[in-house]
Amino acid sequence: MTSVPLPHAGPHPSSAAHKAVAAMFFCNGAGFASWVSRIPAVRDGIGLSEGELGTALFALAAGALLAFRLSAWGADILGTRTQLLLAAALYFFVLPQPAVVGSQISLALTLFVFGTANGAMDVSMNALGVEVERRAGRSVMSSLHGMWSAGGLAGAAVGSFAAHLGVRPGLHLAGVAVVLATVVLVARRALPEVTARSTPDAPARGRPDASLLALGAMALCAFLVEGAMADWSAVLLRDALGTSEAVAAWGYAAFSVAMVVMRFAGDGISQRVGAVPLLRWGNAVSAAALAAALVVGSLPLTLAAFACTGLSLAIVAPVVFAAAGRRSRTSPGHGIATVASVGYGGFLLGPPVIGWIAEYAGLPVSFGVLVTLMALLALMAGRLKEE
C-alpha cells in the first residue's frame, strides 16, 4: 500500500487535534451511557413493556441509520468538523428529552432525533480520527475508542449515583448535557478538518469493496452485542435478578470498565499474543461465561460475565478497523468507514431486537442471542489474517 505523506504543521498541532477528537469521543460515550443508565426509570415512568421499549429504541436506531446515509453529503457541504459540532449541539440538546416525555410515541420521536444526532457524531468523529492518524503517522483509533468507553464508564457511574440519590432522570440528564456541551465548546478550536483526497480507481459511492464484507460482519456481531449490553444490561439485572435501579447500573459499568482497560492495553497485548488468538479465545470464553450466568442467575457471576464480554469485544473494533485500512483498495479511511457503517448499524439495531425477543421469551433467553454472536466472532477471528 502506498504511504501517504504527512502534512506540515498547520494551525492545530496533531497532538492538540488528537486530544480534541478524544474529548469528542469521551463526551459522546458519556452522554450515551447517561441515557442508558436511566432507561429503567424512563420505562417505568411511562409504563412500557419490554416490547414497547424495544419499539421505541428502534426509533433511535432508525434515526442513526438515516444519519449514516446523509452524513457523507453533509460533510461535503458543511465540512466534517462543522457537521460534528452541529450534531453535538443537537445531541446534547435532546439528551434530557426522553426523560420528560409521557408516552411511547413521544419517546420514539425523541429517540429518533437523538439517534440522528448520535449517528452523525459517530461518522464525523471516526472520520476525524482517521485524519488524526494520517497527520500523526501512527495508530490512535484504539485509544480514541478507549476514550468513548471511558466516557461510557463515567456516564454509567454518575447515572448509578444519581439513581441512588433519587435524582429525577430529567434533571440528571440535563446536568450531564450542560457539562458535556461545555467540554465540546472548549475542545472545538483544536478539532482538525478532514483533508480532501481523490483516488482515481476508487469504487463508486455506495458500492463497498467485497474484501471488506467479512470484516463488516465481524463488526456487526461485535456491535450488536455492545448495543444490547448498553440498553438491556441494567434491565436484565433489575428484572431477572431483582436488583435495585442503582445496582442494575453496575452491569453496564462492569462492561465499560473492562472495555476501557482492554482498549488502552489492547495494542500491546495483541502485538504479543496476536490479534487472531486474542479474538478467538477471548470471545469463546466470554460466550461460555455469559451462557453460564444466564443459567445460574447469580449477580456476581453475571457481573463477571459482563466484564468478560467487555474484555473480548473491546479489541474487535480497533483491530478490524486497522485491517480494513490496510486492505482497502482506495484509502484507509474508505475501508474504515465501510466497516464502521455496517458495525454501527448493529450497535443500534441490537437493542430493539433484544426487546422484541424478550417480549415473547424473556430477557435471559434474548441474551442467549449475544452468546451466539460472540461464538460467531470466535469462529470468524481467522478473517483477520492477512491475505
JOFENGI-V210728 format. One record per residue. SS is DSSP state (helix for helix, strand for strand, loop for the rest). PHI is phi in whole degrees, 0 to 359 (NA if undefined). OMEGA is omega in whole degrees, -180 to 180 (NA if undefined). Layout:
# JOFENGI-V210728
{{SS;PHI;OMEGA} {SS;PHI;OMEGA}}
This chain:
# JOFENGI-V210728
{{loop;NA;-179} {loop;290;-179} {loop;285;180} {loop;257;-178} {loop;295;179} {loop;281;-179} {loop;282;173} {loop;290;-178} {loop;302;179} {loop;259;-179} {loop;293;180} {loop;240;179} {loop;304;-176} {helix;299;180} {helix;295;178} {helix;292;178} {helix;296;178} {helix;301;-179} {helix;295;-179} {helix;293;179} {helix;293;177} {helix;299;178} {helix;297;178} {helix;294;176} {helix;300;-179} {helix;299;-177} {helix;295;178} {helix;296;179} {helix;295;180} {helix;294;179} {helix;294;-179} {helix;294;180} {helix;294;177} {helix;297;176} {helix;297;-178} {helix;302;-176} {helix;295;-179} {loop;252;179} {helix;303;179} {helix;302;-179} {helix;293;179} {helix;295;179} {helix;299;-178} {helix;293;-179} {helix;295;180} {helix;265;-179} {loop;80;-178} {loop;265;170} {loop;277;178} {helix;301;-180} {helix;296;179} {helix;293;176} {helix;295;178} {helix;300;178} {helix;295;178} {helix;296;179} {helix;292;176} {helix;296;177} {helix;297;176} {helix;298;179} {helix;297;-179} {helix;297;178} {helix;297;-180} {helix;293;-180} {helix;296;174} {helix;297;-180} {helix;297;178} {helix;300;-178} {helix;289;-174} {helix;266;-173} {helix;295;179} {helix;298;177} {helix;295;-180} {helix;299;179} {helix;294;178} {helix;297;-176} {helix;277;-172} {helix;261;-168} {loop;95;-176} {helix;297;-179} {helix;298;180} {helix;295;178} {helix;299;179} {helix;298;-179} {helix;293;178} {helix;294;178} {helix;296;179} {helix;296;179} {helix;299;178} {helix;293;-179} {helix;303;-176} {helix;282;175} {helix;291;-176} {helix;276;-174} {loop;313;-179} {loop;282;-170} {helix;298;-179} {helix;300;-177} {helix;276;-176} {loop;241;179} {loop;280;-175} {loop;237;-179} {loop;207;178} {helix;296;-178} {helix;296;-180} {helix;293;176} {helix;295;-180} {helix;297;179} {helix;297;179} {helix;294;-180} {helix;292;176} {helix;298;179} {helix;293;179} {helix;299;178} {helix;294;177} {helix;298;179} {helix;296;-179} {helix;294;179} {helix;296;178} {helix;295;176} {helix;296;-179} {helix;303;-178} {helix;298;-177} {helix;293;-180} {helix;298;-179} {helix;293;176} {helix;297;177} {helix;292;176} {helix;297;176} {helix;298;179} {helix;294;177} {helix;297;176} {helix;300;-179} {helix;297;-179} {helix;289;-177} {helix;281;-178} {loop;72;179} {loop;209;-179} {loop;282;176} {loop;228;-173} {helix;296;180} {helix;297;-180} {helix;292;178} {helix;294;176} {helix;293;173} {helix;296;177} {helix;294;176} {helix;297;179} {helix;295;177} {helix;297;175} {helix;296;176} {helix;298;177} {helix;297;-180} {helix;297;180} {helix;296;179} {helix;293;-179} {helix;295;179} {helix;295;178} {helix;296;177} {helix;297;-179} {helix;294;180} {helix;296;178} {helix;295;180} {helix;298;180} {helix;279;-179} {loop;79;178} {loop;290;180} {loop;299;-178} {helix;305;-179} {helix;298;179} {helix;293;179} {helix;301;-176} {helix;292;177} {helix;295;178} {helix;297;178} {helix;298;-179} {helix;299;-179} {helix;295;-179} {helix;297;-177} {helix;291;176} {helix;297;177} {helix;296;177} {helix;299;179} {helix;297;179} {helix;299;180} {helix;291;-174} {helix;278;-168} {helix;298;-175} {helix;294;-178} {helix;269;-180} {loop;294;178} {loop;279;170} {loop;243;-179} {loop;290;178} {loop;283;-179} {loop;295;179} {loop;225;177} {loop;236;180} {loop;235;-174} {loop;303;-176} {loop;260;-179} {loop;292;177} {loop;293;-179} {loop;298;179} {loop;301;180} {loop;87;179} {loop;247;-175} {loop;291;175} {loop;294;-177} {helix;299;-178} {helix;291;-180} {helix;266;-174} {helix;295;179} {helix;295;177} {helix;294;177} {helix;297;178} {helix;296;177} {helix;295;178} {helix;297;179} {helix;299;180} {helix;298;-177} {helix;296;-176} {helix;282;172} {helix;300;178} {helix;295;-178} {helix;297;179} {helix;296;178} {helix;294;177} {helix;298;-178} {helix;296;-172} {helix;266;-171} {helix;240;-179} {helix;298;180} {helix;294;-180} {helix;293;178} {helix;298;-179} {helix;296;-177} {helix;286;-173} {helix;275;-176} {helix;278;-177} {loop;253;175} {loop;71;179} {loop;278;173} {loop;283;179} {helix;297;-180} {helix;296;179} {helix;292;-180} {helix;300;179} {helix;291;178} {helix;296;-178} {helix;300;180} {helix;290;177} {helix;296;178} {helix;298;178} {helix;298;-177} {helix;291;178} {helix;302;-179} {helix;298;180} {helix;294;179} {helix;298;-178} {helix;300;-176} {helix;289;-178} {helix;290;177} {helix;280;179} {helix;258;-169} {helix;297;-178} {helix;300;-179} {helix;294;-179} {helix;293;-178} {helix;293;177} {helix;292;-179} {helix;279;-175} {helix;269;-173} {loop;104;-176} {helix;295;-177} {helix;295;177} {helix;298;-179} {helix;298;179} {helix;289;-176} {helix;295;-176} {helix;283;178} {helix;298;-179} {helix;286;176} {helix;295;179} {helix;295;-179} {helix;295;177} {helix;298;179} {helix;294;-179} {helix;295;-180} {helix;293;178} {helix;299;179} {helix;296;-179} {helix;296;-180} {helix;293;180} {helix;283;-175} {helix;284;-180} {loop;75;180} {loop;262;180} {helix;298;179} {helix;301;-180} {helix;294;179} {helix;295;178} {helix;297;177} {helix;296;179} {helix;294;177} {helix;298;178} {helix;295;177} {helix;300;178} {helix;298;177} {helix;298;179} {helix;298;-175} {helix;286;-178} {helix;277;-172} {helix;302;-175} {helix;274;-174} {helix;298;-176} {helix;300;180} {helix;301;-177} {helix;286;178} {helix;291;178} {helix;296;178} {helix;296;178} {helix;296;179} {helix;297;178} {helix;297;-180} {helix;287;-174} {helix;271;-176} {loop;300;179} {loop;279;-179} {loop;249;-179} {loop;206;177} {helix;304;-180} {helix;298;179} {helix;296;-180} {helix;297;-180} {helix;296;-179} {helix;296;180} {helix;297;-179} {helix;292;-179} {helix;296;-180} {helix;298;178} {helix;294;-177} {helix;296;-178} {helix;291;172} {helix;299;176} {helix;294;180} {helix;302;-175} {helix;264;179} {helix;274;-179} {helix;303;-177} {helix;303;179} {helix;295;178} {helix;297;178} {helix;299;180} {helix;296;-179} {helix;293;178} {helix;294;-179} {helix;297;-179} {helix;301;-175} {helix;253;-175} {helix;239;-178} {loop;97;-177} {helix;297;180} {helix;303;178} {helix;293;-180} {helix;297;177} {helix;290;173} {helix;298;175} {helix;299;-180} {helix;293;176} {helix;300;180} {helix;297;-179} {helix;295;178} {helix;291;175} {helix;297;177} {helix;296;177} {helix;299;178} {helix;299;-180} {helix;290;-177} {helix;272;-175} {helix;303;-180} {helix;298;179} {helix;295;179} {helix;283;180} {loop;296;-179} {loop;295;-178} {loop;273;NA}}
